[in-house]
Amino acid sequence: ENISDFSLNITDCTQVVVPEEVFFTVAAAGILENLLILIAVVRNKNLHLPMYLFICSLAISDMLGSLYKTLENIFIILCKMGYLTRHGDFEKKLDDAMDSMFILSLLGSIFSLLAIAADRYITIFYALRYHDIMTPRRALLILAAVWAFCAGSSIAIALFSHEAAAVIPFTVLFPLMMCFILCLYVHMFLLARSHARKIASLPSSTAHHRTNTRGAITLTIFLGVFLCCWAPFVLHILLARFCPHNPYCACYMSIFHVNGTLIMCNAIINPMIFAFRSPELRNTFKKMFYCSR
């Protein structure tokens, strides 16, 4: 917030403020939608598969992102009303906790997308061995290791955010992981045609191939939405860290609230993609709503 105040003094760009009603509505909708995804997967035993476990991991990351922005906005409001002081040890600890939650949400989303991409890759190119390679138990172990790494990294980066040695790896990780997933995609789609021709002669292979292709397309949509929603905010962090006094950087940072709202929009869009692309999830939602009625 101090950077934002300083930015207004060196740029003519007016700070864009999102109304609090819109902010909290978007955040609540994102939390409730992803919570609905988690409940649906838990209640339907047919969804106890590695792919849906990774989807649940992505849903938890989205919930953390919405919760982070919601809590941050509440604390800002309390500071403006005078109930919280902006200086002191408590303020620093609170800021570190918020930063840690944000980084955890971002890292969790990246690694969840990576896990989903790897799962789709194995499904397409190792279809006959998929159930031996990727079991629910192995998927849970992978997620446990991923979240342990993300939690440790988020705490370390938040505590040492003033050090360039901590900020640079975090900023490099985002484009690096995105490039890795994109390379995985390129390799996946380049070989998909040749594999489709080889298995086309097998009975029932057409339906299986369509299912795998559908899963790959769904993951492509996830990745595109993730980049559109998170990249502006990550760019804001980079500019705030490396060029806070530049007028052009300050002008971009004037849309801080818009970039924060985009993160929460990602939490709303992903469950819609789940429901639209997965017939099993749609049927589970229908049963849940009919039973509640």
C-alpha positions in Angstrom: 0.0 0.0 0.0 2.9 2.4 0.6 4.2 1.6 -2.9 0.7 2.4 -4.2 0.6 5.7 -2.4 4.1 6.6 -3.7 3.1 5.6 -7.2 0.3 8.2 -7.3 2.8 10.9 -6.7 5.0 10.1 -9.7 2.3 9.2 -12.3 -0.8 10.7 -13.7 -2.6 7.4 -13.8 -5.6 7.2 -11.5 -5.8 4.3 -9.2 -8.6 1.9 -10.2 -10.6 0.7 -7.2 -12.9 -2.3 -7.3 -16.1 -1.8 -5.2 -16.0 -3.8 -2.0 -19.4 -5.3 -2.8 -18.1 -6.7 -6.1 -14.9 -7.8 -4.5 -16.5 -9.8 -1.7 -19.2 -11.3 -4.0 -16.6 -12.6 -6.4 -14.5 -14.0 -3.6 -17.5 -15.8 -1.9 -18.6 -17.2 -5.2 -15.1 -18.7 -5.9 -14.9 -20.2 -2.4 -18.4 -21.8 -2.6 -17.9 -23.2 -6.1 -14.6 -24.9 -5.3 -16.0 -26.2 -2.1 -18.8 -27.7 -4.1 -16.2 -29.4 -6.3 -14.5 -30.9 -3.2 -17.9 -32.2 -1.8 -18.9 -33.7 -5.1 -15.6 -35.7 -5.4 -15.8 -36.9 -1.8 -19.4 -38.0 -2.1 -19.1 -39.8 -5.5 -16.9 -42.9 -5.3 -16.6 -43.0 -9.1 -14.6 -39.8 -8.9 -12.0 -41.2 -6.5 -9.5 -41.3 -9.4 -6.0 -39.7 -9.7 -7.3 -37.1 -12.2 -10.0 -35.8 -9.9 -7.6 -35.8 -6.9 -5.4 -33.4 -8.9 -8.5 -31.4 -9.7 -9.3 -31.2 -6.0 -5.8 -29.9 -5.4 -6.4 -27.2 -8.0 -9.7 -26.3 -6.3 -8.0 -26.0 -2.9 -5.4 -23.6 -4.5 -8.2 -21.5 -6.0 -9.9 -21.3 -2.6 -6.7 -20.2 -1.0 -6.4 -17.4 -3.6 -9.9 -16.1 -3.0 -9.4 -16.4 0.8 -6.1 -14.5 0.7 -7.6 -11.6 -1.2 -10.7 -11.5 1.0 -8.7 -11.5 4.2 -6.3 -8.9 2.8 -9.2 -6.6 1.9 -10.8 -7.0 5.3 -7.5 -6.1 7.1 -7.1 -3.0 4.8 -10.6 -1.9 5.7 -9.9 -2.4 9.4 -6.7 -0.4 9.1 -8.6 2.5 7.4 -11.2 2.4 10.2 -8.5 2.5 12.9 -9.1 -0.9 14.4 -5.6 -2.1 13.3 -2.3 -0.2 13.3 -0.1 -0.3 10.2 3.1 -0.4 12.1 4.6 -2.7 14.6 5.5 -6.4 14.9 1.9 -7.6 14.6 1.5 -5.8 11.3 4.6 -7.4 9.9 3.6 -10.9 11.0 0.2 -10.4 9.5 1.7 -9.2 6.3 4.0 -12.2 6.2 1.1 -14.6 6.8 -0.9 -13.0 3.9 2.1 -13.2 1.6 2.6 -16.8 2.5 -1.0 -17.6 1.7 -0.7 -15.9 -1.7 2.5 -17.7 -2.6 1.0 -21.0 -1.4 -2.0 -20.5 -3.6 0.2 -19.6 -6.6 2.6 -22.5 -6.2 -0.3 -24.9 -5.5 -2.0 -23.9 -8.7 1.2 -24.3 -10.8 2.1 -27.7 -9.4 -1.6 -28.9 -9.6 -1.7 -27.9 -13.3 1.6 -29.7 -13.7 0.3 -32.8 -12.1 -2.9 -32.8 -14.2 -0.7 -32.3 -17.4 1.5 -35.3 -16.4 -1.6 -37.4 -15.7 -3.1 -36.6 -19.1 0.3 -37.4 -20.7 0.4 -40.8 -19.1 -3.2 -41.4 -20.0 -2.6 -40.7 -23.6 0.7 -42.4 -24.2 0.7 -45.1 -21.6 -3.0 -46.0 -21.7 -2.5 -49.8 -21.1 -0.2 -49.2 -18.1 -2.0 -46.1 -16.7 -3.7 -47.9 -13.8 -0.4 -49.5 -12.8 1.6 -46.2 -13.1 -0.9 -43.8 -11.6 -2.8 -45.3 -8.7 -4.9 -43.2 -6.2 -2.4 -44.0 -3.4 0.5 -42.8 -5.6 -1.5 -39.7 -6.5 -2.0 -38.9 -2.8 1.7 -39.3 -2.1 2.5 -37.0 -5.0 0.0 -34.3 -3.7 1.4 -34.7 -0.1 4.9 -34.0 -1.4 3.8 -31.2 -3.6 1.9 -29.4 -0.8 4.7 -29.9 1.7 7.1 -28.3 -0.8 4.7 -25.5 -1.5 4.1 -24.8 2.1 7.8 -24.7 3.0 8.6 -22.6 0.0 5.8 -20.1 0.7 6.9 -19.6 4.3 10.6 -19.2 3.3 9.8 -16.7 0.5 7.4 -14.7 2.7 9.9 -14.4 5.6 12.8 -13.4 3.3 10.8 -11.5 0.6 13.1 -8.5 1.1 16.1 -10.5 -0.1 16.7 -10.8 -3.8 17.8 -14.4 -3.4 14.3 -15.3 -2.3 12.4 -13.2 -4.8 14.3 -14.1 -7.9 13.7 -17.9 -7.7 10.0 -17.2 -7.1 9.7 -14.9 -10.1 11.6 -17.3 -12.3 9.6 -20.4 -11.2 6.3 -19.0 -12.7 7.5 -18.7 -16.3 9.7 -21.8 -16.0 6.9 -24.1 -14.9 4.6 -22.6 -17.6 7.2 -23.2 -20.3 7.6 -26.8 -19.0 3.9 -27.4 -19.2 3.7 -25.9 -22.7 6.6 -28.1 -23.8 4.7 -31.1 -22.4 1.7 -30.0 -24.4 3.7 -29.6 -27.7 5.1 -33.0 -27.3 1.7 -34.4 -26.4 -0.1 -33.0 -29.4 2.7 -33.8 -31.9 2.7 -37.5 -30.9 -1.1 -37.7 -30.4 -1.8 -38.1 -34.2 0.6 -40.9 -34.7 -0.6 -42.7 -31.6 -4.2 -42.2 -32.7 -3.5 -43.9 -36.0 -1.8 -46.8 -34.3 -4.7 -47.5 -31.9 -7.4 -46.7 -34.4 -7.7 -50.3 -35.5 -8.3 -51.5 -31.9 -11.9 -52.0 -30.8 -13.3 -49.3 -28.5 -10.1 -47.4 -28.9 -11.9 -44.5 -30.6 -14.0 -43.7 -27.5 -11.0 -44.0 -25.3 -9.0 -41.7 -27.5 -11.8 -39.2 -27.6 -11.9 -39.2 -23.8 -8.1 -38.6 -23.5 -8.3 -35.9 -26.1 -11.1 -34.2 -24.2 -9.1 -34.3 -21.0 -6.1 -32.7 -22.8 -8.4 -29.9 -24.2 -9.8 -29.3 -20.7 -6.3 -28.9 -19.4 -5.5 -26.5 -22.2 -8.4 -24.4 -21.1 -7.3 -24.5 -17.5 -3.8 -23.3 -18.5 -5.1 -20.5 -20.6 -7.4 -19.2 -17.9 -4.7 -19.5 -15.3 -2.2 -17.4 -17.3 -4.8 -14.7 -18.0 -5.8 -14.5 -14.4 -2.5 -14.8 -12.6 0.1 -13.3 -15.0 -1.1 -9.7 -14.4 -0.7 -10.0 -10.6 2.7 -11.7 -10.9 3.8 -8.9 -13.2 2.6 -6.4 -10.6 4.8 -8.1 -7.9 7.8 -8.0 -10.2 7.3 -4.3 -11.0 6.7 -3.4 -7.4 10.0 -5.2 -6.4 12.3 -4.1 -9.2 11.0 -0.7 -10.5 8.6 0.9 -8.0 9.8 4.4 -8.8 9.4 4.2 -12.6 6.3 6.2 -13.8 5.4 3.5 -16.3 5.6 0.7 -13.6 3.6 2.9 -11.2 1.0 3.4 -13.9 0.6 -0.3 -14.3 0.5 -0.8 -10.5 -2.5 1.6 -10.3 -4.7 -1.3 -11.4 -3.7 -3.5 -8.5 -7.3 -4.1 -7.4 -8.3 -5.2 -10.9 -5.4 -7.7 -10.9 -6.4 -9.0 -7.5 -10.0 -9.5 -8.7 -8.7 -11.5 -11.7 -7.2 -14.0 -9.3 -10.6 -14.6 -7.7 -12.2 -14.8 -11.1 -9.9 -17.8 -11.8 -11.5 -19.5 -8.8 -14.9 -19.0 -10.3 -14.1 -20.0 -13.9 -12.3 -23.3 -13.0 -15.3 -25.0 -11.4 -17.4 -24.0 -14.4 -14.9 -25.7 -16.6 -15.0 -28.8 -14.4 -18.8 -28.9 -14.6 -19.0 -28.2 -18.3 -16.3 -30.7 -19.4 -17.0 -33.6 -17.0 -20.4 -35.4 -17.4 -19.7 -37.4 -14.2 -19.4 -34.2 -12.2 -22.5 -32.8 -13.8 -24.5 -35.9 -12.8 -23.0 -35.7 -9.2 -24.1 -32.0 -8.9 -27.7 -32.9 -10.1 -27.9 -35.7 -7.5 -26.7 -33.4 -4.8 -29.2 -30.7 -5.6 -32.1 -33.1 -6.1 -31.3 -34.8 -2.8 -31.1 -31.4 -1.0 -34.6 -30.6 -2.4 
